[in-house]
Amino acid sequence: MKGEFAVLFALMSLFGEGIEGEGWNVQRADVSGQLTTSAGLVVTSRRFTGRELRMTYLLEKWKRYNTLVDFSLTEKGGAWLGYGLYQQFDFELAGVPVFAGFSFTPGIYVRGGDIDLGFPLEFRSGVELGLRFGDDWRVSISYDHRSNGDIARVNPGMETLQLRVSKSFN
């Protein structure tokens, strides 16, 4: 597993509900009831290996996080289903409402015709940056990494770069 994403997720967990400075404000968001669809590119061993479709549903808030259910399917039939944690921070850049999101999700990977990731249990951690449109819509770019965290001898890892569109149903 790429340790950088896990460390980043842990560091962002240290923040409380928000921080303020002179002329700026960052708030932890509760995004319960948000459904996200995304599509993007899969990269393995630093080369393009296919495309992926993904759906994520954010559940109730638990402490500082929203729990999530995540499902993805590659064009070669690789499927992934996970349950994990998500945290989002809302802020403004030059008056534009933006957000940063951080996730950590253990899940089960079924290879299909795709790459052998070495073990059915895979950890997916990622970061996204996007724009907020009112209270209901968001558009973002995400980058994440999946691997078994070296619990198996084979651990090539898989990255995805995706365009995500989210709608809140709360």
N, C-alpha and C positions, 0 to 999 in steps of 0.2 A: 504494500500500500504506500502511496506517496505520503510520506510523513508530513510534508509541508501543509497539505490540506487538513489533516487531522490536527496538527498544531494550530493552524488558523482557526478551525472550528472551536477548539478549546479556548484560545485567546479571546475570541468574540463572546464566548460564554461568560467571561469574567465581567463584562459590562452589565450594568443594572438595566432599568427600564429606559434610561435615556441619559444623555449628557448634553450640557449647554455651555456655550461660550459667548463671547461678545459678538453678536451678529450671526451665530450659527447654532444649530440644534439637531441632534441625532436622536431618534426615538425608536425603541424596539417595537415592532408591529405585531399585533395578533391578527393572523391571516387565516383564522379558522374558516372552513367552508370554501376555500379557494381551490379551483380545479385548473390545472395547467396541462396544456398539450404542447409538445415540442417535437421538432424534427432536426436531425443533424447528421454529422459525419462521425464515423468511428475510426479511430487510429489505434493500431497495435504495432508495437516495435517501431515506432516513428514513421509508419507508412499508412496511408489511407487503405482501409479494408472493407468499407461499406457504409451503409446508412442505417439510421435507427429512428424509430418512432417511440415516443414516451408519453405516459400520462402520470400525473402526480396529483394526489388529493390530500390537502392539508386538513387534518382533524383538529380536535380541541387543543387548547393551550395546556401544557403541562410544565409547571414552573416557568422557566424562561424560554421554553421552546414550544413550537407546534409539532405535534406528532404527524407523521405522514405515511401514506401508502403509495408505493411507486411501482410502476410496471413499464417495461420497455421490451421492444421486439426489433431485432435487426433484420435486414433484408435477406440474410442467410439462415434465418430461423432461430437464432440465439435469443432466448427469452430470459428476463430477469424480473423477479418480484421481491420487493423489500418493504420493511417497516422500520422507520427511523425518526430522526429529529431534524427540524429545520428552524433556523432563526433568521429573521429579517429585520433590517434597520432602515427606516425611512429618513430622508434628509433632502435638502435642496442644494443644487449647485447653480449659482447665478440665477436663482429664481425658478429653476426647473425642478419639479418633483421627481426625485430618483430614489432608488433603493439598492441595497446590497443584501444578498441572501447567501446563507452558508448551510450546508447539509451534511449529515453523516447517517448512512443507511445500510445496515447489514441486510443481506438478502440471499436468495437462492438463484443460481444461474444454471440454466439448461442450455447446453451447447447447440443443439440442433445441427445445422451445417456450418456453424461459425467456429471461431478459434477455441481451442481447449485452454481454459483459464486455470486448470490444474486442480480445482476443487469446487464442489457445488456451493459452498458458503463463500460469498464474495462481499467485500465492503466497498460501498460507493460513497465517495466524499467529493464535494464540489462547491463551487462559488458561482454566483451570477450577479450581474449588474444590469439594471434596467430602468425604464421610465414608468411612472405611475400616471394613470389617466383617471382622475376622480378617485372615488373609493373602490371602484369595482374592477377596473382593467389594468393590466400590467403587460409590458413587453420587455423581454430581456435576452441577453446572450449569456449562456452558461458554459462552463468548462468543468468536467468532472473526471475522476479516475476510479476505476474498479480493479480490485485485486483481492487475493486471498490473504494478504498480509503475511506471506511466507509461512502459512501453516501447512502448506504442501510443498513438495520438492519443485513442482512446476508452478511458476507464477509470472507469466509474461505481462499481465496487466492489460487494461483497455481504457482508452480515453475517448470522450465524446465532446464535441463542440456543437452546441445546439442553439437554435432560435426558439424562444419559449413565449407563449401567449397564455395569460392567466385571467380568469374571471372569478370574482367572489360571488358566492351564492348565500351569503349571510344576511 
